[in-house]
Amino acid sequence: MSVEQTLSTIRRVGVIPVIRAQSAQEALLAAEAMEEGGIPIVEITMTVPNALEVISKVAAEFSGRVLVGAGTVTNSAEAAECMDAGAEFLVSPGLCVSVLRTAQAKEKLAIPGALTPSELMVAFDEGAPAVKIFPCGSVGGAKHIKALRGPFPRAALIPTGGVNAGNAAEYFAAGAFAIGVGSELINSSALQAGRKREVIEAARELVSIVRAARRPR
């Protein structure tokens, strides 16, 4: 999948679920729950045990149905390994130019992390088409996104960290391109206890909120 196709999918869906599972099986359950709940995207973080194997399994199991990415990618070697495992996009917690360049060499999307105008300027100068704003919730939340949109009105910003169903609409009103949501969407305890339905319903609720928030007024 090209960078443009991946970006188009993220734009259309509006949500990147961040999976920090304790096992491959839990990650698979989380991906199932997201798909059943109407969110055909998952980000498997490198903090998951045997993350590369998990990415490979999820990519194979949901091929053509769920867009699979790798998260918490912090260096070029990890970037290459994640793409080789089947990740269609990469997400980093901070700005790592070598990750961007490694992804660009393979014509895949890399979403660097940034928090300040200076970091955004470097990311855009390096050709990043979208940037994760992290940790957004601890520095003003939606107000921070609105402030950044002033000097960067066309920037594709993806707030992550403290984003949930309760404040998702505020982020889109502030100009978010999409949102990244972790544990408040994917309840690890519920999955481990066999309560996948709870996670499916949480996904459906968020999808409904996002659609309403993005509806032209």
FENVEN-V919031 format. One record per residue. N is the residue number from 0. RES is the residue in one small letter. PSI is psi in degrees with one decimal (NA if undefined). Layout:
<<N & RES & PSI> <N & RES & PSI>>
This chain:
<<0 & m & 134.6> <1 & s & 167.4> <2 & v & -43.7> <3 & e & -41.9> <4 & q & -41.0> <5 & t & -45.9> <6 & l & -40.6> <7 & s & -40.3> <8 & t & -44.9> <9 & i & -42.1> <10 & r & -44.3> <11 & r & -45.2> <12 & v & -44.1> <13 & g & -3.7> <14 & v & 133.7> <15 & i & 104.8> <16 & p & 129.9> <17 & v & 114.6> <18 & i & 116.1> <19 & r & 67.6> <20 & a & 161.7> <21 & q & -9.5> <22 & s & 166.8> <23 & a & -40.0> <24 & q & -42.1> <25 & e & -38.7> <26 & a & -40.6> <27 & l & -41.5> <28 & l & -40.4> <29 & a & -42.3> <30 & a & -41.4> <31 & e & -45.3> <32 & a & -39.8> <33 & m & -45.3> <34 & e & -46.0> <35 & e & -27.7> <36 & g & 0.1> <37 & g & 16.1> <38 & i & 94.6> <39 & p & 44.3> <40 & i & 140.9> <41 & v & 146.9> <42 & e & 111.7> <43 & i & 118.1> <44 & t & 153.2> <45 & m & -4.0> <46 & t & -9.4> <47 & v & 137.2> <48 & p & 134.1> <49 & n & 46.6> <50 & a & -41.1> <51 & l & -39.4> <52 & e & -39.2> <53 & v & -45.7> <54 & i & -44.4> <55 & s & -43.8> <56 & k & -44.9> <57 & v & -41.3> <58 & a & -40.3> <59 & a & -43.2> <60 & e & -36.2> <61 & f & 23.8> <62 & s & 126.7> <63 & g & -7.8> <64 & r & -32.7> <65 & v & 130.8> <66 & l & 118.0> <67 & v & 126.5> <68 & g & 170.9> <69 & a & 136.6> <70 & g & 168.3> <71 & t & 42.2> <72 & v & 117.8> <73 & t & -1.9> <74 & n & 168.6> <75 & s & -34.1> <76 & a & -44.8> <77 & e & -41.5> <78 & a & -47.6> <79 & a & -42.9> <80 & e & -40.5> <81 & c & -42.4> <82 & m & -37.7> <83 & d & -30.8> <84 & a & -13.0> <85 & g & 3.7> <86 & a & 131.8> <87 & e & -16.5> <88 & f & 158.3> <89 & l & 142.8> <90 & v & 133.9> <91 & s & 150.5> <92 & p & -20.4> <93 & g & -171.7> <94 & l & 110.4> <95 & c & 106.6> <96 & v & -36.9> <97 & s & -31.9> <98 & v & -44.0> <99 & l & -46.6> <100 & r & -35.2> <101 & t & -42.0> <102 & a & -41.6> <103 & q & -35.7> <104 & a & -27.6> <105 & k & 9.1> <106 & e & 44.4> <107 & k & 158.8> <108 & l & 129.2> <109 & a & 130.2> <110 & i & 102.1> <111 & p & 161.5> <112 & g & 146.7> <113 & a & 162.4> <114 & l & -27.3> <115 & t & 161.7> <116 & p & -39.1> <117 & s & -43.5> <118 & e & -38.9> <119 & l & -41.3> <120 & m & -41.6> <121 & v & -44.1> <122 & a & -46.1> <123 & f & -36.2> <124 & d & -28.9> <125 & e & 4.6> <126 & g & 13.6> <127 & a & 122.9> <128 & p & -15.6> <129 & a & 150.5> <130 & v & 136.0> <131 & k & 127.6> <132 & i & 108.6> <133 & f & 141.1> <134 & p & 109.4> <135 & c & -41.0> <136 & g & -28.2> <137 & s & -2.5> <138 & v & 28.9> <139 & g & -9.9> <140 & g & -130.3> <141 & a & -31.3> <142 & k & -34.5> <143 & h & -41.3> <144 & i & -44.8> <145 & k & -40.5> <146 & a & -41.5> <147 & l & -30.2> <148 & r & -17.4> <149 & g & -62.6> <150 & p & -16.6> <151 & f & 68.0> <152 & p & -23.4> <153 & r & 6.5> <154 & a & 139.6> <155 & a & 95.2> <156 & l & 135.0> <157 & i & 90.5> <158 & p & 137.3> <159 & t & 145.0> <160 & g & 100.5> <161 & g & 8.0> <162 & v & 134.7> <163 & n & -178.5> <164 & a & -29.5> <165 & g & -25.2> <166 & n & 4.3> <167 & a & -44.0> <168 & a & -36.0> <169 & e & -38.4> <170 & y & -40.4> <171 & f & -35.6> <172 & a & -29.4> <173 & a & -8.5> <174 & g & 16.5> <175 & a & 140.4> <176 & f & -40.6> <177 & a & 175.3> <178 & i & 149.2> <179 & g & 127.0> <180 & v & 131.4> <181 & g & -112.1> <182 & s & -23.9> <183 & e & -11.9> <184 & l & -44.8> <185 & i & 95.0> <186 & n & 103.8> <187 & s & -41.3> <188 & s & -39.3> <189 & a & -42.1> <190 & l & -42.6> <191 & q & -28.0> <192 & a & 3.7> <193 & g & 15.5> <194 & r & 57.9> <195 & k & -31.8> <196 & r & -35.5> <197 & e & -40.6> <198 & v & -38.5> <199 & i & -46.1> <200 & e & -35.5> <201 & a & -39.4> <202 & a & -44.3> <203 & r & -39.4> <204 & e & -44.2> <205 & l & -40.1> <206 & v & -43.8> <207 & s & -42.3> <208 & i & -43.0> <209 & v & -43.3> <210 & r & -44.1> <211 & a & -38.8> <212 & a & -29.9> <213 & r & -2.3> <214 & r & 130.6> <215 & p & 139.1> <216 & r & NA>>
